[in-house]
Amino acid sequence: NNTKIQPMYTGIKLVMGWDIGDGDSVAFAKSVTDRVSKLEPLYIHKSRDQQVEKSAVAKEDDGTIIIGSDAAKLKNFVVSFKRSPRDWDSKSSLNMENRQHMSDFIKGVSEAILQNSSNRRVIRSVITSDANGNAHWNKDEVLLVVGCPASVIWKGESMRKQYETLISEATGIRNVIVTEESRAAVFSLLEIDSLRDKLDIQKGILVVDYGSSTADATYILPGRKIINLSWELGAAKIEHAMLDYIIQSEKTQAT
């Protein structure tokens, strides 16, 4: 309903929402040209109906990107590569910048959605196939919304714009919006039939999103205020403690 941005999205036929998490990733889509359409899950594995995919990425010698559980079967793969733009230049255990890992994973998710035939019913109106049968997004007909933590290191127009540009370049989709994951969850609640009649957004809604490494919260009171908060959950500390325990155990020392 924002009249300032309406002209930017007049050609949009499909809205996609991606949650790229530290541990798992999922994707959904909804047609905006069909009034009776509902929110549909997208399968982010190329060859099977897999809605939830591990946030893991690897690259073969020929440059082919492998994501998810398939990537985790290879020798050189990375997980926990999600970083805010200020930390993109830091390198992973593979001596590669986190910016590149994020770009590769996002590109891999995009390709998996495009190539999985189970998604065609939902996305067929916004894709074009080339001479080799490979599908590509009609870049001006898709609006891609991707979540990010509500923490301070992700906030600010510059940070969002950098992430939006990275996603756009990796997917070939022109219209990209980055928003707080917990804020996106508020609107996804309204798509759940069993909850819609129980929610009165005019009285205010609070959503708390517990992820694998952070917890985010969004409170929306329409026309009056929006509050976004984030906390570190310390997941990395737990993993490091487990690793230390394993390394120092008698069984490990013996082998």
C-alpha positions in Angstrom: 0.0 0.0 0.0 3.0 2.3 -0.1 2.3 4.6 -3.1 6.0 5.6 -3.3 7.2 2.1 -4.1 4.1 0.8 -6.0 5.5 1.9 -9.4 8.6 -0.1 -8.8 6.7 -3.4 -8.7 4.0 -3.1 -11.3 5.4 -6.0 -13.3 5.7 -8.4 -10.4 4.0 -11.8 -10.9 5.5 -13.8 -8.1 6.8 -13.1 -4.6 9.4 -15.4 -3.2 10.5 -15.5 0.5 13.8 -17.2 1.4 15.0 -17.9 4.9 18.8 -18.5 4.7 19.7 -19.7 8.1 23.0 -20.7 9.8 21.8 -24.3 10.0 19.0 -24.8 7.5 17.3 -22.9 4.6 13.8 -22.9 3.2 11.9 -21.0 0.5 8.3 -20.2 -0.3 6.4 -18.4 -3.1 3.1 -16.8 -3.8 1.5 -15.6 -7.0 0.3 -12.0 -7.0 -1.6 -12.3 -10.2 -3.9 -15.1 -9.0 -6.2 -13.8 -6.3 -6.9 -17.3 -4.9 -3.3 -18.4 -4.8 -1.8 -19.5 -1.5 1.7 -19.6 -0.1 3.5 -22.6 -1.6 6.7 -24.3 -0.4 9.6 -24.5 -2.9 11.9 -27.5 -3.1 15.5 -26.4 -2.9 17.1 -29.6 -4.0 17.5 -30.2 -7.7 16.6 -33.9 -7.8 14.2 -34.6 -5.0 11.3 -33.0 -3.1 13.2 -31.5 -0.2 11.8 -28.4 1.4 14.4 -27.9 4.1 18.0 -27.9 3.0 21.2 -27.7 5.0 23.1 -24.4 4.7 26.2 -26.0 3.4 28.1 -25.2 0.2 31.0 -26.7 -1.8 32.4 -26.1 -5.2 33.8 -28.8 -7.5 37.0 -28.3 -9.5 35.0 -27.3 -12.6 33.3 -24.5 -10.7 30.0 -26.4 -10.2 28.3 -25.3 -7.0 26.9 -28.0 -4.7 24.7 -27.1 -1.8 23.0 -28.7 1.2 23.3 -32.4 2.2 25.1 -33.2 -1.1 27.8 -30.6 -0.3 28.3 -32.0 3.2 29.3 -35.4 1.6 32.3 -33.8 -0.1 35.7 -33.3 1.4 35.8 -29.5 1.1 32.6 -27.9 2.2 31.7 -25.1 4.6 28.8 -24.3 7.0 28.1 -21.3 9.2 29.3 -18.9 6.5 26.4 -16.4 6.9 27.9 -13.1 7.8 26.8 -9.4 7.7 28.5 -7.4 5.0 31.0 -5.9 7.5 32.6 -9.4 7.9 32.4 -10.6 4.3 36.1 -10.2 3.8 37.0 -12.6 6.6 38.0 -16.1 5.3 36.7 -19.5 6.1 38.7 -22.7 6.8 38.9 -23.1 3.0 40.8 -19.8 2.8 37.9 -18.2 0.8 36.0 -15.0 1.7 32.6 -15.5 3.3 31.2 -13.2 0.7 32.0 -15.8 -1.9 30.5 -18.6 0.1 27.3 -16.6 0.6 27.1 -15.8 -3.1 27.7 -19.4 -4.1 25.1 -20.7 -1.7 22.5 -18.2 -2.8 23.2 -19.0 -6.5 22.9 -22.7 -5.7 19.5 -22.3 -4.0 18.3 -20.3 -7.0 19.5 -22.9 -9.5 18.0 -25.8 -7.4 14.6 -24.0 -7.3 14.7 -23.4 -11.1 15.7 -26.9 -12.1 13.5 -28.9 -9.7 10.4 -29.9 -11.8 8.3 -30.0 -8.7 8.5 -26.2 -8.5 7.4 -25.6 -12.1 3.7 -25.3 -11.3 4.4 -22.4 -9.0 7.2 -20.6 -10.9 6.4 -21.4 -14.5 4.9 -17.9 -15.2 8.2 -16.2 -14.3 10.9 -18.4 -15.9 12.3 -18.8 -19.4 14.2 -21.8 -20.7 17.2 -21.4 -22.9 18.2 -23.6 -25.9 19.8 -26.1 -23.6 16.7 -26.4 -21.5 18.1 -24.5 -18.5 15.6 -22.3 -16.7 16.3 -18.6 -15.9 14.3 -16.1 -13.9 12.4 -13.3 -15.7 14.3 -10.8 -13.7 11.7 -8.1 -13.6 8.7 -10.3 -12.7 9.9 -11.7 -9.4 10.2 -10.0 -6.0 12.6 -11.9 -3.8 12.4 -11.2 -0.1 15.3 -12.6 2.0 15.5 -12.4 5.8 18.4 -11.3 8.0 19.0 -11.1 11.7 17.6 -8.1 13.5 21.0 -7.5 15.2 22.9 -4.2 15.1 25.5 -5.5 12.7 22.8 -6.1 10.0 21.0 -2.9 10.5 21.5 0.3 8.4 20.7 1.0 4.8 24.2 0.4 3.6 24.3 -3.1 5.0 20.9 -4.0 3.5 21.8 -2.6 0.1 25.1 -4.6 0.0 23.2 -7.8 0.8 20.5 -7.0 -1.7 23.1 -6.4 -4.4 24.8 -9.7 -3.6 21.6 -11.6 -3.8 20.5 -9.9 -7.0 23.9 -10.6 -8.7 23.8 -14.3 -7.6 20.2 -15.0 -8.7 19.7 -12.6 -11.7 16.6 -11.2 -10.0 16.4 -7.4 -10.2 13.9 -6.8 -7.3 15.3 -7.9 -3.9 14.3 -6.8 -0.4 16.2 -7.7 2.7 14.2 -7.5 5.9 14.4 -8.8 9.5 13.5 -12.5 9.7 11.2 -11.9 12.6 9.3 -9.1 10.8 8.8 -11.5 7.8 7.4 -14.1 10.3 4.7 -11.6 11.3 3.3 -11.5 7.8 3.7 -15.3 7.2 1.5 -15.8 10.3 -1.3 -14.2 8.4 -1.1 -16.9 5.7 -1.9 -19.6 8.2 -5.6 -20.3 8.0 -5.9 -21.7 11.6 -4.3 -18.5 13.0 -5.7 -15.7 10.8 -9.0 -15.4 12.6 -7.3 -15.4 16.0 -4.9 -12.5 15.2 -5.8 -8.9 15.5 -2.8 -7.0 14.1 -4.4 -3.7 15.0 -3.8 -4.5 18.7 -0.2 -5.3 18.1 1.7 -8.5 17.3 5.0 -9.8 18.8 7.0 -12.5 17.1 10.1 -14.1 18.6 12.2 -16.1 16.1 14.7 -18.6 17.7 17.4 -19.5 15.1 20.5 -21.6 15.5 22.7 -18.7 16.6 20.5 -15.7 17.2 17.0 -14.9 18.5 15.1 -12.1 16.8 12.0 -10.3 17.9 9.7 -7.9 16.1 6.8 -6.0 17.6 4.4 -4.3 15.2 1.6 -1.9 16.2 0.3 -0.6 12.8 0.6 3.2 12.4 2.4 3.7 15.7 5.6 1.7 16.1 7.8 -1.2 14.9 10.5 -2.5 17.2 13.2 -5.1 16.1 15.6 -6.7 18.6 18.2 -9.5 18.4 20.1 -11.6 20.9 23.1 -13.9 20.5 22.2 -17.4 21.7 25.8 -18.6 22.1 25.4 -21.6 19.7 29.0 -21.3 18.6 30.2 -21.5 22.2 28.3 -24.7 22.7 29.8 -26.2 19.5 33.3 -25.2 20.5 32.8 -26.7 24.0 31.7 -30.0 22.4 34.7 -30.0 20.1 37.1 -29.4 23.0 35.5 -32.2 24.9 35.9 -34.6 22.0 39.5 -33.7 21.3 40.4 -34.0 25.0 38.6 -37.3 25.6 40.6 -40.4 26.4 39.3 -42.3 23.3 40.4 -39.4 21.0 43.8 -39.2 22.6 44.2 -43.0 22.2 43.6 -42.8 18.5 
